[in-house]
Amino acid sequence: MNFNIFNIIIITGIIQGFIFVLIVLLSKKYQSKSTLLLSGLIFSYSASMLIYILPDIGLISLIEAYRYLFIPFASIIPVLIYSYVIYFLNPSYKFSLIHKLMYLPFTVFLSVFVVYKFIILFEIEDANTVTPAFRFWVYFNEIFSVLYSIIILGILLIKVFNDSNLKKTFDLNVIRPELTWLKIILLFIYFFVFVWGYLTYQNIFNSNINENAFYYLWIPMAITIYLFGHIGIYKHGIIKEREVLRSHLKVTKTTVKKNNFTNLHIKDFETYLIDEKAYLDPNLSLESVADHLRINPSYLSRIINKNLDTSFSDYVHNLRVKEAQNYLCNPEFAKYTMVAIGLEAGFNSRSAFFNIFKKQTGKTPFQYKKERLNKAL
């Protein structure tokens, strides 16, 4: 057998991928359409790599791998990525006809290669001979999958960036996940698809490709796909926690008292931020509030300083810190992540939550939670 550092890394990743799939499938915590699609992606990529790595380490020949084991996962992987992201962005999404048709190429290619497997099984064709027809389908599958991935992932990137723009609109009934991580990973995957296309072209039409060239693609691609899976599962947990926190928010009356001022603009300002909970919007700004109240931002800033004796940002931060404190001192949320609590309190990141919370209270969220929960015991 031929073991080297490259295929050892790939085999380690494959094992890790299969373990990941088992954990997701066996855990009730991760039972959702998006996580099942994510596990399907990890399984497909791991199985695809396994088919290619077995001939490389000498367990079977390349012809045997194609004849007996090959499954055209390359044509379904971009569709699984697309489906996962769509459900991640919109859990209530229902498959459209166009979305269902995206799975058709995989079905067609799978049927063709299953037929070839039966042909070999019944000895209609020599198992050790690569016929022109079989070679055509192998090459056609590879070329089609590259082009298909470019199109599907290109459409997906447009959707993700458009959804990122929609995040500017705050809706208390909608939990919009943070998408920076997703955009970065999708851009990396998209880049790797073009590298895959180049190597495929060289392998099919020039046949002078370096024997280790595909390893330089497989290893970083595997790292990206598996990282995609782990972050996706982590983000799923964050969203589930946020859904519970959001439900708690909707049934709990606000404990923040409004000031008794005669200034109508200040009354409208506090009504908007406190009663309508606009402070939970991570994109809230002086300009957006002034636009909502239909007054000049500079004027709004002045009357806030004059009547409330604070700045706009400090006022909003104070509301968000109090919201976070409500969650931190509640034993029901003792095991919830600080990311979920910070995001539900209106902060746009964990670091912003920690910095502002400590500035306002003199303690980190962890210190505050520990002290409050110990007192409650």
C-alpha positions, 0 to 999 in steps of 0.5 A: 500500500502507498501511504503518504502525508497527503492521503493520510490527511485526506483519510483522517478528514474522511473519518472525521466527516463520517463521525460528524454525520453520525453525531448529527443523525443520532442527536435530537438536538440537530434534527432540522432540515438545514442540519440534515442537508449539511450532514448530507453534504459532509457525507457526500464529500467524504464518500466522494473522497473515499472513492478517489483515495482507495486507488491512491493507497493501492487497495483497489485499482482506479478502474475498479473504483470507477466500475464498482464504487463510483457514485457521481457525488460531484453533481449533487454537492453544489445542490446540497450546499444551495439547499442548506443555505436556503433553509438556513436563511429561511427555515420555513422554505418549501421546495419549488419545482425549480429547486427539485429539478436541481437534483435531476442531473445527479439522478440521471448520472447515478442511473447511468453508472448503476446500469454500468455496474449491472453490466459488469456484474452480469459480465456483459462487459469486461470489468478491466476494460474502459470502453469509449462509452464509459469513458465518455460518461466519466468525463461528461460527469466531471465537466458537467459537475464543474460547470453546474457547480459554477452556476449553482454556487454563483446564484447562491452567492447572489442570494446570500449577499442580497439577504445580507442587505435585507438584514438592515430591515429589523423585524421582531418576528424574524431572527436573521442569522449573521452571514459573514462566516457564510459568505467567506466560506462560500467564496472559498468554495467558489474559488476551489470550484474554478481550481477544480475546473482547471485541473479537470481540463488539464487532466482530460485534455492535456494529461500532463498534470502533476500527480499531486496536483489534486491533493493541493485542491482536495486538502484545502477543500476538505478543510473548508467543507468540514469547517462549513459543517462544524460552523453550520452546526454551531450556528444552528445551536445559536439560532435555536437558543435565540428562538427560545430567548425571543419567545421569552421576550415576547411574553415578558413585559419590559422592566424599563421605565420611561421618563415622564417628559413633556417633549413629544419627540422624547416620548416618541423616541422612548416609545419606539425604542422601549415599547417597540423594542427597536433597541434590539435592532443591531443596525439601529443608528441615530439616523435610522431613528431620526428617520423613523421619527421624521426629525433631524438627526442633529436635533434628535441628538441634542434633545436626547442629551438635554432631556435624558442627560446621555448620548444616543449610543449610551442610551441604547447600550444601557437598554441592551445591557439590561436586556442581557442582564434579564437573560443572564440572571435567569436560571432557565438560560444558564447554559445558553451561549453568550453569543445567543444572549448578546445577539438577542439583546441587540449587540451585533457581535460577541466582542461588542457585547462583552466590551459594552457590558463590562463598560456599563457594569464593571463586570464581564457577562460571565462574572455577572451571571455567576454572581447572580445565579449564585445569589439565586441558589 
